Amino acid sequence: MEGVLKQATDSGGRRPLVAVGVASVPVALVGGLLARGWRRRRARRTLADRRRFESLGSELATAVLESPPADLAGRIARALQHVLVVLGVDRASLLEITADGRCAPIAHGVSRPPVPALLPAALAAQWLPWTAARLARGEVTCVSRIDDLPAEAQADRRGYQALGAVSVAVVPLAAAGSVLGARPALALDTVGREQPWPDDLGERVRPLARAFATALVRRRADALARDNDELRDALAHALRVSTMGSFAAALAHEITQPLTAIAANAAVAGRAVAGGPAEAPRLPAVVADLEQDARRALAILDHYRALFRRERAAWHPVDVGALVEGVVRLVRHDPAMRDLPLDVRLAPDVPPVQGDAVQLQQVVLNLVLNACQSVAALPRGRGGVAIESVRGEHGGAIVTVRDGGPGVPAEDLERIFEPFVTAKAGHLGLGLSISRAIVRAHGGRIRATSSPGAGLTVHVDLPPTAAAAPR
Amino acid sequence: VSSAVTVALVDDDVSVLRAVQRILADAGFAVETFASAEAFLAAAPWAGTACLVLDVELRGLSGLDLVQRVRATGVTIPVIFITAHDDPATRERLERAKPAACFVKPLDGPSLVAAVHHVAS
């Protein structure tokens, strides 16, 4: 055993993440002599340990920043395993303790066989208020025997006892990772034996603690980003479905034009062929038109297919003017809206924005459909819809959609972006809330203004290319 | 050919305009084509035009507007509407203009030719 320990102790230069399950620090239960020997050696090893923790910490930090989200849990587990080995403890866990002392594991804990790892359920059942208070102050809690805990830590002592711990160290991770008052910590303990802690334990594990904190923040950010992506995709699809009626009507109308020409030309071509050589000179022009209209029909299908595809968001530079024109084209072909006066003004200097063209187009379409619906009931000639795109003050683009409808009272201007808020019968009132979610996901902002009798204006501010990133 | 019946055709979709013109020309009509309502109005007083075949959904002045303006001048050319919209509301609006016939796109060529024959002769 001693040979193994020595070998592990001397292996400071080895890559740390491979030494798994080997104790590098002698167990301290064997008596005073050995314990004194440990203390003597400890001084020599302190520097080496510190260097190892430092390199381990920076290695973990790099690994965390570079690892794909799926690998993160594995990296954390390997780093914990290493802490276990280097400090010679039986269990190492990352957990969160709330301000009132409730515990929850935040990563799979590791343990040295045959000691089993801490079960999440067992951990969650404990109450550690004294430790929680120290964590809140950023202090390390570190006792060789839980019996040494002060009287006011009664509850904590019982908690540690229930977990089977004898020596306990709880090191706060960077406060940056705390959520809802819960503080993350690195918890180390021994089972059935005492463990003398180095005086500067907190100092020594600091690089690692910092790396763990980074890992946790990163993991949380990944989870948030994933949720956001899924939510945004689902929302965009919902918006597409809700505007499907317009799509169907516009598609039917648009594709009817080339089909009408194709049917007529095909009939003419048929007769020309039947007419024999005398009719032959007419054929090339007719066939050319047939081909051209078939192409036109396919191009229309492509256009609508792009608007309907259910795909993960694709992040590209988006031409805002072209986007608005696509929407206008749709609306002009929808029988319910084709007679409304549309005033379209596209500034020539609007820079491209970064985002998903299909989703952004859905947002503008939704706004324009809303606007058209609010003026549709007005007498003919009263109340049109104006769509405008201009360059934002700090780059980026601003799209405004203004209707000449009855408008919205000032006190309701914020509420219209909430789900299920609508003035229209038969509408779920999801369009604006979905639009807001999509615009926010693009790093932009959406707001509404209205003045009595002057209708409603919705402004969509999209940030310049450099400022936007997938969220 | 000089005795051919003259039909005016109005459609703002050039491709459709050309194709329908071919159908009517094949049937023996002399066809005058117009790409907008405004262009047709400019060709007043339409002497010799036996029938007006027109698209309802025109950019600018609509097909219905065009018929109203033509009727307002006292001219009573028979009208055949072509529309892409086969819905009750559109049909009702068109009926009010008392057309000789109404066709929904895509067109059935022989039916259109038969209707024009019926109206123009």
Chai-1 contact restraints between the chains, C-beta under 6 A:
chainA,res_idxA,chainB,res_idxB,connection_type,confidence,min_distance_angstrom,max_distance_angstrom,comment,restraint_id
A,H253,B,A84,contact,1.0,0.0,6.0,A-B,restraint_1
A,T256,B,A84,contact,1.0,0.0,6.0,A-B,restraint_2
A,T256,B,K105,contact,1.0,0.0,6.0,A-B,restraint_3
A,Q257,B,D13,contact,1.0,0.0,6.0,A-B,restraint_4
A,Q257,B,V16,contact,1.0,0.0,6.0,A-B,restraint_5
A,L259,B,P106,contact,1.0,0.0,6.0,A-B,restraint_6
A,T260,B,V16,contact,1.0,0.0,6.0,A-B,restraint_7
A,T260,B,K105,contact,1.0,0.0,6.0,A-B,restraint_8
A,T260,B,P106,contact,1.0,0.0,6.0,A-B,restraint_9
A,T260,B,L107,contact,1.0,0.0,6.0,A-B,restraint_10
A,A261,B,S15,contact,1.0,0.0,6.0,A-B,restraint_11
A,A261,B,V16,contact,1.0,0.0,6.0,A-B,restraint_12
A,A261,B,A19,contact,1.0,0.0,6.0,A-B,restraint_13
A,A263,B,P106,contact,1.0,0.0,6.0,A-B,restraint_14
A,A264,B,A19,contact,1.0,0.0,6.0,A-B,restraint_15
A,A264,B,V20,contact,1.0,0.0,6.0,A-B,restraint_16
A,A264,B,I23,contact,1.0,0.0,6.0,A-B,restraint_17
A,A264,B,G109,contact,1.0,0.0,6.0,A-B,restraint_18
A,N265,B,A19,contact,1.0,0.0,6.0,A-B,restraint_19
A,A267,B,G109,contact,1.0,0.0,6.0,A-B,restraint_20
A,V268,B,R22,contact,1.0,0.0,6.0,A-B,restraint_21
A,V268,B,D26,contact,1.0,0.0,6.0,A-B,restraint_22
A,R271,B,D26,contact,1.0,0.0,6.0,A-B,restraint_23
A,D293,B,S15,contact,1.0,0.0,6.0,A-B,restraint_24
A,P335,B,H85,contact,1.0,0.0,6.0,A-B,restraint_25
